[in-house]
Amino acid sequence: MTNPTTHKKLVTTGCLMWCASFFGEAFLGQPYSTVGIIISPILTIIGVFYWFKYYRATRGRYPKFQTIWQNTTKNGGMLTLNFDFLIKHILEFWTFCILFWMGLVLIMILTFRRSDAFEATKNYCQTNQEIISQTGEIKYYGIFVSGNMSNSSKGGKAEFSFTIVGSKGNFSANSKLNKESGVWTIENLNLR
């Protein structure tokens, strides 16, 4: 039989670590927050796996997601969970919300960090002596990269907010880029 507390410990630890690490990344708490951002989704997903395993062991079946749909009402074009059902399943609801949050952050990371515009920004940071004199040797860039980007065959614009972790400390950076003739160039880069 599955231990009834294993999944609770893993999910709780993963979710709390995620929240703390998320705000740690935002307030320049690297490298500890970076480690937490990487480890917490793994713990949470393993916890959910054990949760399903425990559910099957105690009830003889996996959760029926049809039950969620049956407890959903449509009010003015919006779907709403029934209050009693939500209160009864509050931990499951918040676990789902945090997993959704993790997924959104993963999409954001994959979208911005892997873009040619951000690669141009990193190359600029690593070769600009003024930036290196402020940050010291750049160890890595924080996990979170936010901003906006427009890209077309004629050109493009991008703005990023990210963290530089250097030998002299952690620095928040903002960059503006333009794309002309297929090449991204830095218009402005500020460190705080």
C-alpha positions in Angstrom: 0.0 0.0 0.0 1.2 3.5 -0.8 2.2 5.7 2.1 -0.6 8.3 2.6 1.8 11.2 3.4 4.4 10.8 0.7 2.4 12.6 -2.0 1.3 15.3 0.5 4.9 16.1 1.5 6.2 16.1 -2.1 3.4 18.3 -3.4 3.5 20.7 -0.5 7.3 21.0 -0.6 7.3 21.4 -4.4 4.6 24.1 -4.4 6.0 26.1 -1.5 9.5 25.9 -3.0 8.2 27.1 -6.3 6.5 30.1 -4.8 9.5 31.0 -2.8 11.9 30.5 -5.7 9.7 32.4 -8.1 9.8 35.5 -5.9 13.5 34.8 -5.1 14.2 35.0 -8.9 12.2 38.3 -9.1 14.2 39.8 -6.2 17.6 38.7 -7.4 18.0 35.7 -5.0 20.1 33.7 -7.3 21.6 31.0 -7.2 19.3 29.5 -4.5 16.1 30.6 -6.3 17.4 29.1 -9.6 18.0 25.7 -8.0 14.5 25.9 -6.4 12.9 26.8 -9.8 14.5 23.7 -11.3 13.8 21.3 -8.5 10.3 22.3 -7.4 8.4 21.2 -10.6 10.1 17.8 -10.4 9.1 17.4 -6.8 5.5 18.5 -7.5 5.1 16.2 -10.5 6.5 13.2 -8.6 4.1 14.1 -5.8 1.1 14.2 -8.2 2.2 10.8 -9.6 2.2 9.4 -6.0 -1.1 11.2 -5.4 -2.7 9.3 -8.3 -1.1 6.1 -7.2 -2.5 6.6 -3.6 -5.9 7.5 -5.0 -6.0 4.3 -7.0 -4.8 2.2 -4.1 -7.5 3.6 -1.7 -10.4 3.9 -4.1 -9.7 1.2 -6.7 -9.8 3.7 -9.6 -8.1 6.9 -10.8 -9.9 10.2 -10.3 -12.7 10.9 -12.7 -12.2 14.2 -14.4 -15.8 14.0 -15.5 -16.7 14.9 -11.9 -15.1 18.4 -12.4 -17.2 19.0 -15.5 -20.3 17.9 -13.7 -19.6 20.5 -10.9 -19.0 23.3 -13.3 -21.8 25.8 -14.1 -22.0 28.3 -16.9 -22.8 31.8 -15.8 -22.9 34.5 -18.4 -20.6 32.8 -20.8 -18.0 32.0 -18.1 -17.4 28.5 -16.5 -17.5 28.5 -12.7 -16.8 25.7 -10.3 -19.5 25.1 -7.7 -18.4 26.6 -4.4 -19.0 23.5 -2.3 -17.0 21.4 -4.7 -14.2 23.9 -4.8 -14.0 24.1 -1.0 -14.0 20.3 -0.8 -11.2 20.0 -3.3 -9.2 23.2 -2.4 -5.8 21.5 -2.2 -6.3 19.9 -5.6 -7.4 23.2 -7.0 -4.4 25.1 -5.8 -2.0 22.3 -6.9 -3.5 22.5 -10.4 -3.1 26.3 -10.3 0.5 26.1 -9.3 1.2 23.4 -12.0 -0.5 25.7 -14.5 1.7 28.6 -13.3 4.8 26.3 -13.8 3.7 25.5 -17.3 3.2 29.2 -18.2 6.7 30.0 -16.9 8.1 27.1 -18.9 6.5 28.5 -22.1 7.8 32.0 -21.3 11.3 30.6 -20.7 11.3 28.5 -23.9 9.9 31.5 -25.9 12.3 34.2 -24.9 15.5 32.5 -23.8 15.8 30.5 -27.0 15.1 33.5 -29.3 17.8 35.0 -31.6 17.1 38.3 -30.0 18.1 37.1 -26.5 21.1 35.3 -27.9 22.2 38.7 -29.4 21.6 40.3 -26.0 23.8 37.6 -24.2 26.6 38.0 -26.8 26.5 41.8 -26.3 26.7 41.4 -22.5 29.6 39.0 -22.7 31.6 41.3 -25.1 30.8 44.7 -23.7 33.6 45.9 -21.4 31.4 48.4 -19.6 28.9 45.7 -18.6 31.7 43.3 -17.6 33.3 46.0 -15.5 30.1 46.3 -13.5 29.1 42.7 -13.3 32.5 41.0 -13.3 32.7 37.6 -15.1 29.2 36.6 -16.1 28.4 33.2 -14.6 24.9 32.8 -16.0 21.6 34.5 -16.8 18.6 34.2 -14.5 15.9 31.7 -15.6 13.2 34.4 -16.0 13.3 36.5 -19.1 10.3 38.6 -19.7 9.4 41.2 -22.2 7.9 41.5 -25.7 9.1 40.7 -29.2 7.8 41.4 -32.7 9.5 39.7 -35.6 8.8 39.8 -39.3 10.8 39.3 -42.5 11.4 43.1 -42.8 12.6 43.6 -39.2 11.6 43.5 -35.6 11.8 44.9 -32.2 12.3 43.3 -28.8 12.5 44.4 -25.2 13.7 42.1 -22.4 14.0 42.2 -18.6 16.4 39.6 -17.2 19.0 38.9 -14.5 22.7 38.7 -14.9 24.5 36.7 -12.3 28.1 37.8 -12.2 31.1 37.5 -10.0 30.3 40.9 -8.5 26.7 40.1 -7.7 23.3 39.9 -9.3 22.1 42.6 -11.6 18.7 43.3 -13.2 19.0 44.2 -16.8 16.7 45.7 -19.4 17.5 45.7 -23.1 16.0 47.1 -26.3 16.8 45.6 -29.7 16.1 46.3 -33.3 16.3 43.8 -36.2 17.4 45.0 -39.6 18.4 42.8 -42.5 18.0 39.7 -40.3 20.5 40.9 -37.7 19.5 41.9 -34.1 21.3 44.9 -32.7 21.2 46.3 -29.2 19.7 49.8 -29.1 20.0 50.2 -25.3 20.9 48.0 -22.3 20.6 49.2 -18.7 21.8 47.5 -15.5 20.3 48.1 -12.1 
